Amino acid sequence: MDIKELMTDDIGMVTEFEEACNDMESCRYILADGKIIKILQIIALSNVLQNVIGGALKGFNYAETARTWQGGFVEPATEKDHVAITVCILSDIDNGKIILSDFLRRFFWVDNINTSYSAFCGKLIEPFKRYVVDAAMRATKDFSSVEQIAQAIAAKVEQMDLDFSDKTELILLCDGAAKARLNVSEARNSAMALLDMLRGSNLEAMCNELVNALSE
């Protein structure tokens, strides 16, 4: 089965992600690989989490950032950078490009492997979890508002006296605009097209509201 068929918009996946990060933070070093796999699996199945992490990775230069760590761990400059560098590191651990024990010895060593692992989780995983969950919840709230506006416009379009083809196109655009959880850019394009088609009508103000909600 294609993984795309398994992906979901369920906000419950954000809670699962948070719990998986908590499990990783509370476990001992020897169990870390399995916890990392779990976190990455949840991300892979959640459209909401992928939107958040994809936004953080956009324009992020992993190689350049890694070079700043030559002298030791450097706190990422922004929340987005923290999310991006952490997910890159977790992915590299999962695919074997980074050996976690070596990574801990080089950047987070404190007395022994378990205390070093705790330091790693405290400095990378805990903020990563917090930033991703906060961003996902904000995004979900915004998307809910977008969906409500798009559905309201669609309901009013259904009542308009229009050619079947025009009405169908408008309904499809409303549906596209409502799918911001899947792709914000495509949803915004649908909203802009909807505004162009309904400009001058009594729905123009609602269309502007929809475009603005997708541009924030």
N, C-alpha and C positions, 0 to 999 in steps of 0.2 A: 504493500500500500504506500502511495506517495505521502510523504510527511505533511504536505500541504493539506491533505484530506483530514489530518488529525489536528491541525491548528485550530485554536479557539479564541474567541473574544472574551471568554469568561473572566470576569475580574477576580474570581476565586483563585486563578493562577498566580496572581500577585501575592496573595496570602501564602500559597504553596511555596513561592519563591522566597518569601521572608522566612518561613519556617525552615526551608532547606539551608538558608544562610545561617540561621540560628544553630541548626544541627552541626554545621561545619565549624562554627565558632566554639561550640561546647565539646566537640569530640577531641580525641587525642590524635597526634600526628599520623599514627599508623592507619587510621581510618579515613584520612583526608581525600585520597584519590576517589573513593566512592562518593563522597559528599560533593566533590567538584563535578563529577559526572551528573549527579542528580540536579545540581543547579543549572548546568548547561542544557540538560534535557528539558527542564521546565521553560527556560528561555526559548528554546527551539519550538515549543508548542504554543507559545503565547504571542498573539499579534500585538497586544498591548506592550508587553515587555520588549518585543523586538523593535517596536516603534521608538521606545525610549532609548534603548541601547544603540539602535541604528542612528538616531539623532546625535548621540554622543560620539559615535565613530566617524560621522561625516566630517571630512577635513582633518581628522586626527592622524598625526604622523607617529606611528608606533616606534619605528626605528630611531627617529630623532629624539623622542622622549626617552627611550631606553638608554641612549648615549649619555643623557644627563645623570644617569645612575652609576656612572663609572666609579665615582668616589663614595657611593653608598646610597641608601634610600633617600629620595627627594620627594617631598610632599607635592602632589599634583597641584597645579595653579588654580584649577577650577573644578567644580563638581563634575562637569562633563568630562574633563580630562581624567578625573579619578575613575569614573565609570568605564571610560574607554581603556585605560591602561590595565585596569583590573580584569576586565573581560578578556583582553588579549592575553594576559598572563595565565588566567585560568584555562583558556583554550590551548595555550602552548604547553601547559602542564598535562592536559588531557591527551594531546597528540604526541607527547614525548619530546618536544623540542626543549622543554625546561624540565630538569630533574628537581623536584621540590626540595629534597634534602640539600642539594647543592645551592639552590636559590636561597634557602633559609640561612645557610652558613655564610653566604656572601653578603646578604642584605639585612638580615634580621636576627643574627645570632645573639642569644642571651643564655649563657650557662649550659643548656642542653637542648635537644631537639624539640621537646614538648614546650618548653618555655619560649623557644624561638618561634615555634608554630603559633603559639598564643599571641606573640608580638605581631606576627604577620597578619593574623586575623583581626587584631585590634586596629592596626594601621591601614589595612587594605579592605578586608571583607566587611567589617562593621560599617564604615562610611559608604562603601559601595552599596550595601543592602539599603541603608537609609536613603541615599540619594535616588536609587532606582525606584524604591517603593513610593517615596514622596512624589517623584515625577510621574509615575504611573497613575497614582490616585488623582493628581491634578489633571492629567490628560484624560482620564476616564470621565471626570466631572465635566470637562470641556466638551468631550464627545457626546455626552448625554444631552447637553444643551443643543449641540448641533443637530443631533437626531430629532429632537423635539421640534425644532424650527423646520427642518426639512419635511418631517411628517405633516406638520400643520400646513405647509405650502402645498404638499401633494393632495391633502384633503380638499383644499380650496380649488385646486386645479381640476379635480374630479367633478366639481360642481359647475365649472365654466362651460360655456357653449363654444366648443372648439372642434375643428376637424379631428378625426380619430388619430391621424398620424401626428399632428401637433401635440395633442393631449398625451399620446404615448411617449413622445420624445421628452416632454416636460416631466412626466412621471418617472421616466428612467433617469433623468438628470437629478431629480429629488432623491431617488434611491442611491445614486452615485455619491451625492453630497453627504448622505447619511452614513456612508461607510468610511468615515475618517479614521476609525480604529484600524482599518486595513491599510490605508494609504492616504495620508493627509494631503499630499500634493494633488493626487487625482481627485479627491473630494473637493478641493478648492477649485480645480478646473471645472468640475461639474457645476459648482455654485456660481462661478463667473458666467458660464454659458446660460445657466438658468436666469441670472440677472439680465443678460443681454436679451433673452427672449421675452422677458416679462417687464422690460423697462417701459415706463409710461402707464403700466396697469396699476390696479389697486394692491398688487402684491409686490411692487417694487421695494417698498420699505422693508418687508420681511426678507426679501432676497438680499438686500444690503446688510441686514442683520446677520444673515447666514454667512455671507462672504466675510464680514468682520470677525465673526466667531471663529472662522477657519484661518484667519490671518494673525491671530493673537499669539 
